[in-house]
Amino acid sequence: MEKVKAIIEAMIFASETPIAPEKIRIVFPEMEKKEIKEIIDQLISEYNQRDGGIFLQEIAGGFQFRTSPELGQWIKKLKSTKPQSLSPQAMETLAIIAYKQPIVKSEIESIRGVDVGAPLKSLMEKKLIRIVGRKDVPGKPIIYGTTRRFLEVFNLKDLLDLPNLRELKELNRDQEVADQETVEQEIEGLGITEREVVEQKIMNPEVIEEKRKEQEIEEIENKDVPDL
C-alpha cells in the first residue's frame, strides 16, 4: 500500500493540472475510486501535519500540490517574470460571467453598461473563460462560461465554492475596517489634527505627503549634529 501511495503522490506532483481520482484509476484499474480517495486523504493529512512549504489541496475537480500562501513573497523573488494581473474591467466582467453563466456578451454589457469586447478577449487569452455554445436566438450569440483554469487561479474546488452575497458583504465590511485602521495609523503617525480629518483633508494624498515631509524635516532638525 505504501508503494501505491508513493506512486499516487508522484502522479499528483508530476501533473501540470489538478488530477482527479478517475484519472489515477487508469493506472490502477483494480482499485476502486473510494480507495484512491482514501489514500489521497492520507497524503493530505500527512502534508498538513508536516506544516511545510507545500500542501496537497482539492481544487478544480482534482488534487494538486500548492505552495503555502505565507511564502508567496519569497517565491515571487525567484520568479523573473512579473505575475499576470487583471484590469478592473476584466475582473468585473469575469465576476459577472462566474455568477451568471452561461451568459452572452449583450447580457454582460447590460449589467456593466459598457462594451466588454476587450475584457472578454483578455479573459479568453488567459484561459479563464471559454465558449460553451451559442444561444438559440436570432444571431446565435456566443455563450460564455468559466474554465477549470479559473477554479485553479481563484483556489476553488468548484463553482459552489464561490462566495455568496452574504459572504461578499462580510468580506467588504472586513476590508472597510482594515482600510479605516490603516487611515487611523497614518493620521496618528503623521500628527494630523482631528479638524483636518473632519474637513476630509486627510483624503488628499498631497496633504499626507506634505505632512510626511514636515515630519522628516523636523526629525532632521532635532538630530544632534556630530562634531567635525
HELIX and SHEET records of a PDB file:
HELIX    1   1 GLU A    2  ALA A   14  1                                  13    
HELIX    2   2 PRO A   21  VAL A   27  1                                   7    
HELIX    3   3 LYS A   33  ARG A   50  1                                  18    
HELIX    4   4 PRO A   69  LEU A   71  5                                   3    
HELIX    5   5 GLY A   72  LEU A   78  1                                   7    
HELIX    6   6 PRO A   88  LYS A  100  1                                  13    
HELIX    7   7 LYS A  105  ARG A  112  1                                   8    
HELIX    8   8 GLY A  117  GLU A  125  1                                   9    
HELIX    9   9 ARG A  148  VAL A  153  1                                   6    
HELIX   10  10 LEU A  159  ASP A  161  5                                   3    
HELIX   11  11 LEU A  165  LEU A  190  1                                  26    
HELIX   12  12 GLU A  194  VAL A  198  1                                   5    
HELIX   13  13 LYS A  201  MET A  203  5                                   3    
HELIX   14  14 PRO A  205  ASN A  222  1                                  18    
SHEET    1   A 2 ILE A  54  ILE A  59  0                                        
SHEET    2   A 2 GLY A  62  THR A  67 -1                                        
SHEET    1   B 3 ILE A 103  VAL A 104  0                                        
SHEET    2   B 3 ILE A 142  THR A 146 -1                                        
SHEET    3   B 3 ILE A 129  ARG A 134 -1                                        
END                                                                             
